[in-house]
Amino acid sequence: MHAPTPGRRPPGRAWRAPCAAALVLALTLTGCDFFSLDPEEEAGSGGEANGQAPALAERVEAGDLPPLEERLPDNPLVVEPVEEVGVYGGTWRSAVLGIGDWPWLGRTVGYENLTRWNTEWTEVVPNLAEEFEYNEDATELTFRLREGLRWSDGEPFTADDIVFAVNDVFNNEDLTPVAAQNPPTAEKVDDTTVVLTFPEPDALWAGHDLLQYQLVNKPRHYLEEFHIDHNPDADQLAEEQGYADWVELFEVKAGVTDSALTWQNPDIPTMNAWQVTEPLADSGRVVLERNPYYWKVDTEGNQLPYIDRVVFDIMQDDEVMLTRALNGDINFHTRHFNTLENRPVLAENRESGGYRFVDLQPGEMNTGVISFNLTHQDAELREVFRDRDFRVAMSLGIDRQSIIDVVYQGQGEPWQAAPRRDTPFFNEELAKQYTEYDVERANALLDEAGYDERNGDGVRVAPGGRALSFTLSVPGDFRPDIVDSMEMVVGFWEELDVDVEMEIEERSLWQDRRENNEHDANVWSGDSGLLDAMYDPRWYAPVHSGESNFAIPWAQWYVSDGNDPRAQEPPREVREHLEIYDELLAEPDPQAREEKMRELLEVSQERFYAIGINLTPPGYGIVAEDFRNVPETMPEAAVYNTPGPTNPEQYFIRQ
């Protein structure tokens, strides 16, 4: 391998990102320490910026590739390495658990949006866009792209690509039959400026990576051939290639509704650091190689990425993945096998396997959140579940410390569905209320609520004679610890003379039943414990039509403005709670948004929608000893897209 050649930034104007209130979407004002958006200030001195991978230099010499200065934008993004300027070369070895594990590809080699999270997860910073700003009521969001950006095939990346993705793809009912909530429209101002306009205010949009990702992976010059509005012969083309119509062909080429398809088409140009050369399939592997037009450099002006290629072996068993990790066959990983149960064997094998641990700060705030269905189709059971005293009693009847000791090896603490301590949104009363184990008080609450009579089987009955009997649905192929903890919960509830049957369901069936409002009570892990609490407050208010398990039809009403046929209009007090979130979305000022979030959580505390068990303990990942520039600690959350914000393009393999 060769060390990158030191040099100065490529020629072009410099723009420094403000690290203050002028950056409208900054969530917390911190220094711009990891990124420098002013290459002239950071790159140092020296000759021309000609640092590039040796293989690319050879292609330039052979005339197969333009010189580096023609491939980089005028103002490339400068990434400060975590440890040191790296060396070019090598293969990053990783793994995915079947083709359904494509999100790991997006998190590691696909985290490039118009904006992005900084490494510390405290603010949104420029990325493909070098500037962005909202209007006063958060109904318009303007992006100014870097001048001279190019797709991996060398074609310009401009505002036309964003307009195409927004207007022709995601606002096309044939391609996207289920419209996103509050979908924007796009207007081109010039080649590098585009304005998104929202029907309703959305001050959080610039921090939603999943929404943005779909806008920066739709190259117009490649995809317009398959789009009927740009090619009248698209249906004929689809028929020639064996597809029913242009819509099916476009989906295969672009992956509009199935993101896995994005990784199954090696021909589609990308803005990522690496491009697919061997696509995602049912077996085998996924291979990606360096993008010669990648638009980031290190602090010495050397083009990133350092690593030549990335290989993901496709596995069907996490035990096989664990074995590969123990053998030192995986350079860096933070998913699947890095469980509490596996930590001792991984720790014992570190020296022989040649890897070390990195600490993961979990975004997950609870190992398991129990949701009683407040919108149950059975009126009598719905009335029981909506009784807050009933829910409080059931919470007091759980011996959480026993669960923590037995299932989680003493790690964690009793915790409700509430943000973690190390967030601006920590609410101690919400987190700790009703977490003490108090059978006497639980029984008293149930008696006072009118459930003081028993039937012939010794089970409590409601005033109308309905037995307090229900099913707790548990996804069996998700996490064994949840199954074990719920077995203990059911045992504790039996002591309250409440009849509960735990039903372990196949995950897809479990998902279908909750989305169709067919469950009595269910359990899922408690996401949204860090900054994601504001972006996805699924447990704190019924805002997520697929994940707010305590009242899916209320959430369906919220996201569809009541137009979803499955929706149920919430009671007045719940609608008022949801209005707080609407006000948050309309607030462009970061500090005012945080105040609104705290107000929302205060009401969540009063509503007590769901019951938590245990504060999720810190996690870990593994990193090979020669795999460098990986931070020693990082957040772990879907909204953060671990490890994307740590800049995998600056990882390198030390010789």
VONUTI-394284 format. One record per residue (C-alpha): residue in three letters; x negated, y, z negated. Coordinates in Angstrom, 1 decimal, decimal comma. Each point is the difference from the previous one (the first is absolute). Last residue first. Layout:
  aa      u      v      w
 ALA      X      Y      Z
...
END
This chain:
  aa      u      v      w
 GLN   -0,4   -2,2   -7,7
 ARG    2,9    2,0   -1,3
 ILE    3,4   -0,4    1,6
 PHE    2,0    3,2    0,4
 TYR    3,2    1,7   -1,1
 GLN    0,3    3,5    1,4
 GLU    2,9   -1,0    2,4
 PRO    1,7   -1,6   -3,0
 ASN    0,9    3,5   -1,2
 THR    1,1   -0,3   -3,7
 PRO    3,5    1,3    1,2
 GLY    0,6   -3,4    1,7
 PRO   -0,6   -2,3   -2,9
 THR    2,8   -0,2   -1,1
 ASN    2,9    1,6    2,0
 TYR    0,7    2,7   -2,6
 VAL    3,8   -0,6    0,5
 ALA   -0,6   -3,8   -0,3
 ALA   -1,9    0,4   -3,2
 GLU   -3,3   -0,8   -1,5
 PRO   -2,0    3,0   -1,1
 MET   -3,8   -0,2    0,2
 THR   -3,0   -0,9   -2,1
 GLU   -3,7   -0,9    0,7
 PRO    0,3    1,8    3,3
 VAL   -1,1   -2,0    3,1
 ASN   -3,1    1,6    1,7
 ARG   -1,7   -3,4    0,2
 PHE    0,5   -3,6    1,0
 ASP   -3,2   -1,7   -0,9
 GLU    1,3   -1,1   -3,4
 ALA    3,2   -1,3    1,6
 VAL    3,1    1,7   -1,4
 ILE    2,8   -1,5   -2,0
 GLY    3,2    1,6   -1,2
 TYR    1,4    0,7   -3,4
 GLY    3,2    0,8   -1,9
 PRO    0,9    2,2   -3,0
 PRO    2,9   -1,3   -2,1
 THR    3,7    0,4    1,1
 LEU    1,9    1,6   -2,8
 ASN    2,3   -2,8   -1,2
 ILE    3,8   -0,7    0,0
 GLY    2,2    2,6    1,7
 ILE    3,8    0,4   -0,1
 ALA    2,0    1,9    2,6
 TYR    2,3    3,0    0,4
 PHE   -0,6    1,7   -3,3
 ARG    2,2    3,0    0,8
 GLU   -1,4    2,2   -2,7
 GLN   -3,6   -0,8    0,8
 SER    0,7    0,4    3,7
 VAL    1,3    3,5   -0,9
 GLU   -3,3    0,9   -1,5
 LEU   -1,7   -1,6    3,0
 LEU    1,8    2,4    2,5
 GLU   -1,1    3,0   -2,1
 ARG   -3,6   -1,3    0,1
 MET    0,3   -0,3    3,8
 LYS    1,4    3,6    0,2
 GLU   -3,0    1,3   -1,9
 GLU   -2,3   -1,9    2,3
 ARG    1,7    1,6    3,0
 ALA   -0,5    3,5   -1,6
 GLN   -3,7   -0,7   -0,3
 PRO   -0,3   -1,1    3,6
 ASP    1,9    3,0    1,6
 PRO    1,9   -1,2    3,1
 GLU    3,2   -0,8   -1,9
 ALA    2,8   -1,4    2,2
 LEU   -0,9   -3,6   -0,8
 LEU    0,1    0,8   -3,8
 GLU    3,5    1,6    0,4
 ASP    1,2   -3,2    1,7
 TYR   -1,5   -2,0   -2,9
 ILE    2,0    2,1   -2,5
 GLU    3,1   -0,6    2,1
 LEU   -0,4   -3,7   -0,6
 HIS    0,6    0,5   -3,7
 GLU    3,2    2,0    0,8
 ARG    1,2   -2,8    2,2
 VAL   -0,7   -2,4   -3,0
 GLU    2,1    2,2   -2,3
 ARG    2,8    0,1    2,6
 PRO    0,3   -3,7    0,4
 PRO   -1,7   -1,5    3,0
 GLU    1,6   -0,4    3,4
 GLN   -0,3   -3,6    1,2
 ALA   -1,8   -0,9    3,2
 ARG    0,4   -3,2    2,0
 PRO    1,5    1,8    3,0
 ASP   -3,0    2,4    0,0
 ASN    1,3    3,5    0,8
 GLY    0,0    1,3   -3,5
 ASP   -2,8    2,5    0,6
 SER   -2,0   -2,9    1,3
 VAL   -2,9    0,1   -2,6
 TYR    2,2    0,8   -2,9
 TRP    2,9   -2,4    0,8
 GLN   -2,5   -2,8    0,5
 ALA   -1,6    0,9   -3,4
 TRP    3,4   -0,2   -1,7
 PRO    0,6   -3,4    1,8
 ILE   -3,4   -1,3   -1,3
 ALA    0,8    0,8   -3,6
 PHE   -2,3   -1,7   -2,6
 ASN   -2,3   -1,3    2,7
 SER   -1,2    3,3    1,2
 GLU   -2,2   -1,8    2,6
 GLY    1,8   -0,3    3,4
 SER    2,1    3,2    0,1
 HIS   -2,6    2,0   -2,0
 VAL    1,3    3,2   -1,7
 PRO    2,0   -1,5   -2,9
 ALA   -2,0    2,0   -2,7
 TYR   -3,0   -0,8   -2,2
 TRP   -0,7   -3,5    1,2
 ARG   -0,3    0,9    3,7
 PRO   -1,9    3,2   -0,6
 ASP   -2,0   -0,4    3,2
 TYR   -1,9    3,2    0,8
 MET    0,2    1,4   -3,5
 ALA   -1,0   -3,2   -1,8
 ASP   -2,6   -0,5    2,7
 LEU   -2,3    2,3   -2,1
 LEU   -0,4   -2,9   -2,5
 GLY    2,6   -2,6   -1,1
 SER    2,0   -0,5    3,1
 ASP    0,4   -3,8    0,1
 GLY    1,5   -2,1   -2,8
 SER   -0,1   -3,7    1,1
 TRP    3,4   -1,5    0,7
 VAL    2,8   -1,6   -2,0
 ASN    3,7   -0,7    0,7
 ALA    3,4    0,4   -1,5
 ASP    3,5   -1,0    1,3
 HIS   -1,0   -0,2    3,7
 GLU    2,2    0,3    3,1
 ASN   -0,5    3,7    0,8
 ASN   -0,9   -0,7    3,7
 GLU   -3,5    1,4   -0,5
 ARG   -0,4   -2,0   -3,2
 ARG    1,1   -3,3    1,6
 ASP   -2,1    0,4    3,1
 GLN   -3,2    0,7   -2,0
 TRP    0,6   -3,1   -2,2
 LEU    0,6   -2,1    3,1
 SER   -3,2    1,3    1,5
 ARG   -1,9   -0,8   -3,2
 GLU    1,2   -3,5   -0,5
 GLU    2,0    0,0   -3,2
 ILE   -0,6   -1,0   -3,6
 GLU    3,3    0,2   -2,0
 MET   -0,2    0,8   -3,7
 GLU    3,3   -0,7   -1,6
 VAL    1,0    2,5   -2,8
 ASP    2,6   -0,6   -2,7
 VAL   -0,1    2,7   -2,6
 ASP    0,2   -1,2   -3,6
 LEU   -2,7    2,5   -1,0
 GLU   -2,4   -2,8   -0,6
 GLU    0,7   -1,1    3,6
 TRP   -1,5    3,4    1,0
 PHE   -3,4   -1,0   -1,4
 GLY   -0,1   -3,3    1,9
 VAL    1,0    1,8    3,3
 VAL   -2,9    2,5   -0,6
 MET   -2,5   -2,9   -0,5
 GLU    1,0   -1,6    3,3
 MET   -0,3    3,5    1,5
 SER   -3,6    0,3   -1,1
 ASP   -1,0   -3,3    1,7
 VAL    1,8    0,9    3,2
 ILE   -1,6    3,4    0,1
 ASP   -3,4   -1,5   -0,7
 PRO    0,4   -2,4    2,9
 ARG    0,1    2,9    2,5
 PHE    1,9    0,1    3,3
 ASP    1,1   -3,4    1,2
 GLY    2,7   -0,4   -2,7
 PRO    1,8    3,2    0,4
 VAL    2,1    0,2   -3,2
 SER    3,8    0,4   -0,2
 LEU    1,4    0,3   -3,6
 THR    3,5   -1,5    0,1
 PHE    2,9    1,1   -2,3
 SER    2,0   -0,8   -3,0
 LEU    1,4    2,4   -2,6
 ALA    3,4   -1,8    0,0
 ARG    3,0    1,9    1,3
 GLY    2,7    0,2   -2,7
 GLY    1,2    3,5    0,8
 PRO   -1,9    1,5   -2,9
 ALA   -3,2   -1,6    1,3
 VAL   -1,1   -3,5   -1,3
 ARG   -3,0   -1,2   -1,8
 VAL   -1,0   -3,6    0,5
 GLY    0,5   -2,5   -2,8
 ASP    1,3   -2,7    2,3
 GLY    3,5    0,3   -1,2
 ASN    0,0    3,7    0,7
 ARG   -1,7    2,7   -2,1
 GLU    1,4    3,4   -1,2
 ASP   -2,2    3,0   -0,8
 TYR   -0,4    1,3    3,6
 GLY    1,8    3,2   -0,8
 ALA   -2,8    2,5    0,4
 GLU   -0,4    0,0   -3,8
 ASP   -0,7   -3,7    0,0
 LEU   -2,6    0,3    2,8
 LEU   -1,7    2,8   -1,8
 ALA   -0,1   -2,0   -3,2
 ASN   -1,5   -3,0    1,7
 ALA   -2,7    2,2    1,6
 ARG   -0,7    1,7   -3,4
 GLU   -0,5   -3,4   -1,7
 VAL   -2,0   -1,4    2,9
 ASP   -2,5    2,9   -0,1
 TYR   -3,1   -0,5    2,2
 GLU   -1,2    3,5    0,7
 THR    0,1    1,1    3,6
 TYR    3,2    2,1   -0,3
 GLN   -1,7    3,2    1,0
 LYS   -3,7   -0,3    0,7
 ALA   -0,5    1,3    3,6
 LEU    2,9    2,4    0,1
 GLU   -1,0    1,5   -3,4
 GLU   -3,6    0,3    1,1
 ASN    0,7    1,8    3,3
 PHE   -3,1   -0,1    2,2
 PHE    0,7    2,0    3,2
 PRO   -3,3    1,8    0,4
 THR   -1,6   -3,4    0,2
 ASP   -2,5   -2,0   -2,2
 ARG    2,6   -1,2   -2,4
 ARG    1,8   -2,2    2,5
 PRO    3,4    0,8    1,5
 ALA    3,1   -1,7   -1,5
 ALA    2,0   -3,2    0,4
 GLN   -0,3   -1,0   -3,7
 TRP   -3,2   -1,0   -1,8
 PRO   -1,2   -2,4   -2,6
 GLU   -3,8   -0,2    0,3
 GLY   -2,5   -1,5    2,3
 GLN   -2,5   -2,9   -0,2
 GLY    0,6   -2,6   -2,8
 GLN   -0,7   -2,9    2,4
 TYR    2,8    1,1    2,3
 VAL    2,4   -2,9   -0,3
 VAL   -0,2   -1,0   -3,6
 ASP   -1,2    3,2   -1,8
 ILE    1,8    2,4    2,2
 ILE    3,2   -2,0   -0,1
 SER   -0,3   -0,2   -3,8
 GLN   -0,5    3,7   -0,1
 ARG    3,1    0,6    2,1
 ASP    2,4   -1,7   -2,4
 ILE    3,1    0,9    1,9
 GLY    3,3    0,6   -1,9
 LEU   -0,6    3,7   -0,2
 SER    0,3    0,2    3,8
 MET    3,3   -2,0    0,0
 ALA    1,4    2,3   -2,6
 VAL   -1,0    3,1    2,0
 ARG    1,7   -1,5    3,1
 PHE    3,2   -0,7   -1,9
 ASP    0,0    3,4   -1,6
 ARG   -0,3    1,5    3,5
 ASP    3,2   -1,7    1,1
 ARG   -0,4    0,0    3,8
 PHE   -0,8   -3,8   -0,1
 VAL    3,2   -0,8   -1,9
 GLU    2,2    2,0    2,3
 ARG   -1,6   -1,6    3,0
 LEU    0,7   -3,4   -1,5
 GLU    3,7    0,8   -0,2
 ALA    0,2    1,6    3,4
 ASP   -1,8   -2,8    1,9
 GLN   -1,6    1,6    3,0
 HIS   -2,9    1,1   -2,1
 THR   -1,1    3,6    0,4
 LEU   -1,9    0,3   -3,3
 ASN   -1,9   -3,2    0,9
 PHE   -2,2   -0,6   -3,1
 SER   -3,6    0,6    1,0
 ILE   -2,9   -1,6   -1,8
 VAL   -3,4    1,6    0,6
 GLY   -3,1   -2,3   -0,1
 THR   -3,7    0,5   -0,3
 ASN    0,5    3,7   -0,4
 MET   -1,6    3,3    1,0
 GLU   -1,5   -1,1    3,4
 GLY   -2,3    2,7    1,2
 PRO   -2,7   -2,2   -1,4
 GLN   -3,5    1,5   -0,6
 LEU   -2,2   -2,5    1,7
 ASP   -3,5   -0,6   -1,4
 VAL   -2,7   -1,4    2,3
 PHE   -1,6   -3,3   -0,7
 ARG   -3,3   -1,4    1,4
 TYR   -0,9   -2,5    2,7
 GLY   -2,8   -2,4    0,8
 GLY    2,0   -3,2   -0,4
 SER   -2,7   -1,6   -2,2
 GLU   -0,2    3,1   -2,2
 ARG    3,7    0,7   -0,1
 ASN    1,2   -3,5   -0,7
 GLU    0,8    0,4   -3,7
 ALA    2,0    3,2    0,7
 LEU    2,0   -1,7    2,8
 VAL    0,8   -2,9   -2,2
 PRO    1,1    2,3   -2,9
 ARG    1,9    2,4    2,3
 ASN    2,2   -2,7    1,7
 GLU    2,8    0,1   -2,6
 LEU    0,2    3,8    0,0
 THR    0,3    0,0    3,8
 ASN   -2,5    1,0    2,6
 PHE    1,1   -2,8    2,4
 HIS    2,7    2,0    1,9
 ARG   -1,6    3,4    0,7
 THR   -3,0    2,2   -0,8
 HIS   -2,7   -1,2    2,4
 PHE   -3,5    0,8    1,1
 ASN   -2,8   -2,0    1,6
 ILE    1,8   -3,4    0,2
 ASP   -2,0   -3,2    0,6
 GLY   -1,8    0,1   -3,4
 ASN    0,9   -3,6   -0,8
 LEU    2,3    1,1   -2,8
 ALA    1,8    2,2    2,5
 ARG    0,5   -2,8    2,4
 THR    1,4   -2,2   -2,8
 LEU    2,4    2,8   -0,9
 MET    1,2    0,3    3,6
 VAL    0,7   -3,7    0,0
 GLU    2,0    0,4   -3,2
 ASP    1,9    2,8    1,7
 ASP    1,3   -2,3    2,6
 GLN    1,0    0,7    3,6
 MET   -3,3    1,6    1,2
 ILE   -0,7    2,4    2,8
 ASP   -3,7    0,9    0,0
 PHE   -0,5    3,7    0,3
 VAL   -3,1    1,1    1,8
 VAL   -1,3    3,6    0,1
 ARG   -2,5    1,3    2,4
 ASP   -3,1    2,2    0,4
 ILE   -0,1    1,5   -3,5
 TYR   -1,3    3,6   -0,2
 PRO    3,2    1,7    1,1
 LEU   -0,8    2,8    0,5
 GLN   -1,9    2,4    2,1
 ASN   -3,2    1,5   -1,6
 GLY    0,1    3,7   -0,8
 GLU   -2,1   -0,2   -3,1
 THR    3,0    0,3   -2,3
 ASP    1,8   -2,9    1,7
 VAL    2,0    0,3    3,2
 LYS    3,6   -0,4    0,9
 TRP    1,7    0,0    3,4
 TYR   -0,1   -3,6    1,2
 TYR   -0,5    0,0    3,8
 PRO   -2,2   -3,1    0,1
 ASN    2,5   -2,0   -2,0
 ARG   -1,9   -2,8   -1,7
 GLU    1,2   -3,5    0,2
 LEU    3,1   -1,8   -1,4
 VAL    0,6   -3,8   -0,3
 VAL    3,1   -1,7   -1,3
 ARG   -0,3   -3,7   -0,8
 GLY    1,1   -3,5    0,6
 SER    3,7   -0,8   -0,5
 ASP    3,4    1,5    0,6
 ALA   -1,5    2,9    2,0
 LEU   -1,5    3,5   -0,6
 PRO   -2,0    1,1    3,0
 GLU   -3,6   -0,6    0,9
 THR   -1,6    3,3    1,3
 VAL    1,9    2,4   -2,3
 GLN   -1,5    3,5   -0,4
 TRP   -2,2    1,3   -2,9
 ALA   -0,2    3,5   -1,5
 ASN    3,6    0,6    0,8
 MET    1,4    2,5    2,6
 THR    1,3   -2,9    2,1
 PRO    0,5   -1,0    3,6
 ILE    2,5   -2,9    0,7
 ASP   -1,7   -2,8    1,9
 PRO   -0,7   -2,3   -3,0
 ASN    3,8   -0,5   -0,6
 GLN    0,7   -2,3   -3,0
 TRP   -1,0    2,5   -2,7
 THR    2,7    2,5    1,0
 LEU    2,4   -3,0    0,2
 ALA   -0,3   -0,4   -3,8
 SER    1,7    3,4   -0,3
 ASP    3,4   -1,5    1,0
 THR    2,5    2,8    0,7
 VAL   -2,1    2,1    2,4
 GLY   -2,7   -2,6    0,7
 ALA   -1,4    1,8    3,1
 LYS   -0,6   -2,5    2,8
 VAL    2,4   -2,7   -1,2
 GLU    2,6    2,6   -0,9
 PHE   -0,4    1,7    3,4
 LEU    0,6   -3,3    1,8
 GLU    3,2   -0,7   -2,1
 VAL    1,3    3,5    0,7
 TRP   -0,9   -0,2    3,7
 ASP    2,3   -3,0    0,6
 ALA    0,2   -3,7   -0,5
 TYR   -3,7   -0,7    0,1
 GLY   -1,9   -2,3    2,3
 GLN   -2,7    2,3    1,3
 GLU    1,7    0,6    3,4
 GLU    3,3    0,6   -1,9
 ALA   -1,6    2,6   -2,2
 LEU   -1,5    1,8    3,1
 GLN    3,5    0,0    1,6
 ASP    1,4    1,5   -3,2
 ALA   -2,8    2,6    0,0
 ASP    0,7    1,1    3,6
 PRO    1,4    3,4   -1,0
 ASN   -3,3    0,7   -1,8
 HIS   -0,1    2,9   -2,4
 ASP    3,5   -0,2   -1,5
 ILE    0,0   -3,8    0,5
 HIS   -3,1   -0,4   -2,2
 PHE   -2,6   -2,8    0,9
 GLU   -2,2    2,3    2,1
 GLU    0,2    2,6   -2,7
 LEU   -1,9   -2,2   -2,4
 TYR   -3,6    0,5    1,1
 HIS   -0,1    3,7    0,7
 ARG    2,4    0,6   -2,9
 PRO   -2,3   -1,6   -2,6
 LYS    2,4   -1,2   -2,8
 ASN   -2,3   -0,7   -3,0
 VAL    0,0    3,5   -1,5
 LEU    3,7    0,4   -0,6
 GLN    0,7   -3,4   -1,6
 TYR   -2,8    0,6   -2,6
 GLN    1,7    3,2   -1,0
 LEU    3,1   -1,7   -1,5
 LEU   -2,0   -2,6   -1,8
 ASP   -2,4    2,6   -1,3
 HIS    2,6    2,1   -1,7
 GLY   -2,0    2,9   -1,4
 ALA    0,9    2,5    2,7
 TRP    3,7   -0,9   -0,5
 LEU    0,1    1,1   -3,6
 ALA    1,5    3,5    0,5
 ASP    3,0   -1,5    1,8
 PRO    2,8    2,5    0,6
 GLU    3,0   -1,2    2,0
 PRO    0,4   -0,3    3,7
 PHE   -3,8    0,0    0,4
 THR   -2,1    1,9    2,5
 LEU   -3,5   -1,2    0,9
 VAL   -2,2    2,6    1,7
 VAL   -2,9   -0,9    2,2
 THR   -3,3    1,8    0,7
 THR   -3,1   -1,4    1,8
 ASP    1,1    0,1    3,6
 ASP    2,3    2,9   -0,5
 VAL    3,3    0,7   -1,9
 LYS    1,4   -3,5    0,5
 GLU    3,3   -0,6   -1,7
 ALA    0,9   -3,1   -2,1
 THR    3,3   -1,2   -1,5
 PRO    0,1   -1,3   -3,5
 PRO    2,0   -3,0   -1,4
 ASN    1,8    0,7   -3,3
 GLN    0,3   -3,7   -0,9
 ALA   -1,3   -2,2    2,7
 ALA    2,3   -1,1    2,8
 VAL    1,1   -3,6    0,3
 PRO    0,1   -0,6    3,8
 THR   -3,6    1,0    0,5
 LEU   -1,0   -0,9    3,5
 ASP    3,5    0,3    1,6
 GLU    1,0    2,9   -2,3
 ASN   -3,0    2,1    1,1
 ASN   -0,9    2,5   -2,7
 PHE   -2,9   -2,2   -1,1
 VAL   -1,4   -0,6    3,4
 ASP    0,6    2,9    2,4
 ASN    0,3    2,9   -2,5
 VAL   -2,4   -1,0   -2,8
 ALA   -2,6   -2,1    1,8
 PHE    0,0    2,1    3,2
 VAL   -0,2    3,3   -1,9
 ILE   -3,0   -1,4   -1,9
 ASP   -1,8   -1,2    3,1
 ASP    0,7    3,3    1,8
 ALA   -1,6    1,9   -2,9
 THR   -3,4   -1,4    1,1
 PHE   -2,2   -3,1    0,0
 PRO   -2,1    0,2    3,1
 GLU   -0,9   -3,2    1,9
 GLY   -3,3   -1,7   -0,8
 ASP    1,3   -3,6   -0,3
 SER   -0,2    0,2   -3,8
 TRP    2,2    3,0    0,0
 ARG   -1,7    3,4    0,1
 LEU    0,0    3,1   -2,3
 GLY   -1,4    3,1    1,7
 GLU    1,5    2,8   -2,1
 ARG    1,1   -1,3   -3,4
 LEU    3,8    0,1   -0,4
 ARG    2,0    2,9   -1,4
 PHE    3,1   -1,4   -1,8
 THR    3,1    2,1   -0,8
 LEU    2,7   -1,3   -2,4
 GLU    3,5    1,5    0,2
 THR    2,9   -0,5   -2,4
 ALA   -2,0    0,5   -3,1
 ASP    1,9    3,2   -1,0
 GLU   -2,9    2,5    0,2
 ASN   -1,6   -1,6    3,1
 TYR   -2,4   -2,8   -0,5
 GLU   -3,7   -0,1    0,9
 PHE   -2,6   -2,1    1,7
 GLU   -3,7    0,4    1,0
 GLU   -2,7   -2,2    1,4
 ALA    2,5   -2,6    1,2
 LEU   -1,6   -3,3    0,6
 ASN   -0,9    0,1   -3,7
 PRO    1,0    3,0   -2,2
 VAL    0,5   -0,6   -3,8
 VAL    2,8   -1,1   -2,2
 GLU   -0,8    0,3   -3,7
 THR   -0,8   -1,9   -3,2
 TRP   -0,5   -3,5    1,2
 GLU   -3,7   -0,1   -1,1
 THR   -1,1   -0,9    3,5
 ASN    1,9    2,8    1,8
 TRP    3,3   -1,1    1,4
 ARG    0,5    0,5    3,7
 THR    1,2    2,3    2,7
 LEU    0,6   -0,5    3,7
 ASN   -0,5   -3,7   -0,6
 GLU   -2,8   -2,5    0,1
 TYR    0,2   -3,0   -2,4
 GLY   -0,2   -2,9    2,5
 VAL   -3,2   -2,0   -0,9
 THR    0,6   -0,8   -3,7
 ARG    3,5    0,9   -1,0
 GLY    1,5   -0,7    3,5
 LEU   -1,7   -3,4    0,2
 TRP    1,2   -0,8   -3,5
 PRO    3,5    1,0    1,1
 TRP   -0,2   -2,9    2,6
 ASP    0,6   -2,6   -2,7
 GLY    3,0   -1,5    1,9
 ILE   -2,5   -1,4    2,4
 GLY   -1,2   -2,5   -2,6
 LEU   -1,8    0,8   -3,2
 VAL   -2,6    2,4    1,4
 ALA   -3,8   -0,3   -0,4
 SER   -3,2    2,0   -0,1
 ARG   -3,5    0,0    1,4
 TRP   -1,6    3,3    0,9
 THR   -2,5   -0,6    2,7
 GLY   -3,4    1,6    0,4
 GLY   -1,6    3,1    1,5
 TYR   -0,8    3,6   -0,6
 VAL   -1,7    1,3   -3,2
 GLY    1,5    2,0   -2,7
 VAL   -0,4    3,6   -1,4
 GLU    0,2   -0,5   -3,7
 GLU    2,2   -0,8   -3,0
 VAL    3,6    1,1    0,7
 PRO   -0,8    1,3    3,4
 GLU    1,3    3,6    0,7
 VAL    2,3   -0,1    3,0
 VAL   -0,1    2,9    2,5
 LEU    3,0    0,4    2,2
 PRO   -1,0    0,9    3,5
 ASN    0,5    3,6    1,1
 ASP   -0,5    0,3    3,8
 PRO    1,2   -3,6    0,3
 LEU   -2,6   -2,8    0,7
 ARG   -0,3   -2,0    3,2
 GLU   -1,6    2,8    2,1
 GLU   -2,7    0,6   -2,7
 LEU   -0,6   -3,8   -0,1
 PRO   -1,0   -0,3    3,6
 PRO    2,6   -1,5    2,4
 LEU    0,1   -3,8    0,2
 ASP   -0,9   -2,5    2,7
 GLY   -2,9    2,0    1,4
 ALA   -2,6   -2,6   -1,1
 GLU   -1,5    2,4   -2,5
 VAL    3,4    0,7   -1,4
 ARG    0,7   -3,7   -0,3
 GLU   -3,4   -0,5   -1,8
 ALA    0,8    2,9   -2,4
 LEU    3,3   -1,8   -0,8
 ALA   -1,8   -3,2   -0,9
 PRO   -2,5    2,0   -2,1
 ALA    2,8    1,5   -2,1
 GLN    0,0    3,8    0,1
 GLY   -2,0    2,9   -1,4
 ASN   -0,5    2,5    2,8
 ALA    0,9    3,2   -1,9
 GLU   -2,7    2,2    1,6
 GLY   -3,0    0,7   -2,1
 GLY   -0,3    0,6   -3,7
 SER    1,8    1,9   -2,8
 GLY    2,6   -1,0   -2,5
 ALA    3,4   -1,4    0,9
 GLU    2,0    1,6   -2,9
 GLU    0,4    3,6    0,8
 GLU    0,3   -0,3    3,8
 PRO    2,2   -3,0   -0,4
 ASP    2,7    2,0   -1,8
 LEU    2,9   -2,4   -0,8
 SER   -2,0   -1,7   -2,7
 PHE    1,6   -3,0   -1,3
 PHE   -0,8   -1,5   -3,4
 ASP   -0,3    3,1   -2,1
 CYS    2,8    2,2    1,2
 GLY    0,5    1,3   -3,6
 THR    3,2   -0,6   -1,8
 LEU    3,4    1,7    0,1
 THR    2,7   -2,6   -0,5
 LEU    2,7   -0,7    2,5
 ALA   -1,5    2,0    2,9
 LEU    2,8    0,5    2,5
 VAL   -0,3    3,7    0,6
 LEU   -3,8    0,1    0,2
 ALA   -0,1    3,7   -0,9
 ALA    0,4   -1,0   -3,6
 ALA   -3,7   -1,0   -0,2
 CYS   -2,5   -2,3    1,5
 PRO    0,2    1,6    3,4
 ALA   -1,1   -2,1    2,9
 ARG   -3,0    1,6    1,7
 TRP    0,1    0,5    3,7
 ALA   -3,0   -0,3    2,2
 ARG   -0,3    0,9    3,7
 GLY   -1,8   -2,2    2,4
 PRO   -3,4   -1,7    0,6
 PRO   -0,6   -3,4   -1,5
 ARG   -1,1    0,0   -3,6
 ARG   -3,8   -0,1   -0,7
 GLY   -2,1   -3,1    0,1
 PRO   -1,3   -3,1   -1,7
 THR   -0,2   -3,1    2,1
 PRO    1,9   -2,9   -1,4
 ALA   -2,1   -2,9   -1,4
 HIS   -0,3   -2,9    2,3
 MET    1,0   -3,6   -0,5
END
